[in-house]
Amino acid sequence: MDGNVFGLVLLLLILGGNGVDSFVRNRQRHTDREADKQRWATLAKELQELKSKLDLDYLLREPHMAEHKKINEQMRELAQRMTDNEKQIAKISQRRGWE
């Protein structure tokens, strides 16, 4: 054990400060890469959630708009029937002399 420690200290002395700096830089780069991987994984998950929500909104929009179209058609039909009824009432009123 003492030989290993002595060898390590001797190696560090031979390499000088550069060896320690290189070790620290490599460790920092590795830590940064791990943080970047985690950040990208989080962003990918958020993007997938947004895409799913947009797909769901699109799917829900079509039936919603179809319902509006159906209601608008019903309203046009009712308005036309009301106009026809008003015309008939006007004709009947003219025949009977109510106006």
Secondary structure as the mmCIF struct_conf table of DSSP 4:
data_model
#
loop_
_struct_conf.conf_type_id
_struct_conf.id
_struct_conf.beg_label_comp_id
_struct_conf.beg_label_asym_id
_struct_conf.beg_label_seq_id
_struct_conf.end_label_comp_id
_struct_conf.end_label_asym_id
_struct_conf.end_label_seq_id
HELX_RH_AL_P HELX_RH_AL_P1 ASP A 2 LEU A 15
TURN_TY1_P TURN_TY1_P1 GLY A 16 GLY A 16
HELX_RH_AL_P HELX_RH_AL_P2 GLY A 17 ARG A 96
TURN_TY1_P TURN_TY1_P2 GLY A 97 GLY A 97
#
